[in-house]
Amino acid sequence: MTRKAATLDNKLKNRKALLQQLAEQRGIAGLLHGDTKISFGERFKIRHQLDEAARQKNLETIVELASLQDNDEVGNEPDPDWLSHFLELAENIRHPAMQQFWANILSQEVLNPGHCSIQALSRLQMMTQKDALLLQRASALACHFGDENLRLLFGYQYRTLLQGQRQQRLNLGRYRLPYAGLMQLFELGLLHQAELESGELSQTSPLRVILNNQPMTLQPQRKGIRLLYYRFTTVGNELAALITETTPADYRNELQDLLAPLGQLSLKI
């Protein structure tokens, strides 16, 4: 047997062993054992018990993680309907990272009931760990200006007499948020799909941009400037608010370099 064939055979054996392991964990390995005295009905009952035990473990793990975040702050009892919906959705969350996310939500809801809507919970239940990482990256790059809605600011445009409309853009892919990732956030309903532009920036009223609680103020010195951005949806805003993620220093510097030619940029609070 050649080395390539041996490696392939080993991978197949590993895959088969992994499949059997997963089937054992979920109580669906009956036919893999050949003849067995346990009937399909009895195996169904065993699988049902395993599923129920796993759901119970998931919920207890999430509650335990939430309790580890508690301090001396005064809490309030969440809305009973919200809590019932939360438990119904959270019982199927098995991945440790996602369990931590759900624990964060529960902890915040006890401190501030109404912090996370049922619609946001339903959307979160549809998300994989990969989806949550995309949202985490987007929230790290998000800012707000004009109001409290989060935006992904990626450029600006302006009009010149000789060259017409001109644009300058950042490459969000450099910060692990490629267009494919944006598309996924669009499909999840966390970002509005359209590229949006702000109103024309005023030369008399400074624009205050807040990036991860750190403000910068821009005093435009030319006419016709409009910022380009993607806007978070209502649900996207809710879920992003539950994530604590540091803005990459490179992104902050690049955003400052992008805005600086437009006028006087101040980084003072």
Buried (B, 14 or more C-beta within 10 A) or exposed (E): EEEEEEEEEEEEEEEEEEEEEEBEEEBBBBEEEEEEEEEEEEBEEEBEEBBEEBBEEBBEBBBEBBEEBEEEEEEEEBBEEBBEBBBEBBBEBEEEEBBBBBBBBBBBBBBEBEBBBBEBBEBBBEBEEEBBBBBBBBBBBBBBBEEEBBBBBBBBBBEEEEEEEEEBEBEBEEBBBBEEBBEBBBEBBBBBEEEEEBEBBEEEEBBEBBBBEEBBBBBBEEEEBBBBBBBBBEBBBBBBBBBEBEBBEEBBEBBBEBBEEBBEBEEEE
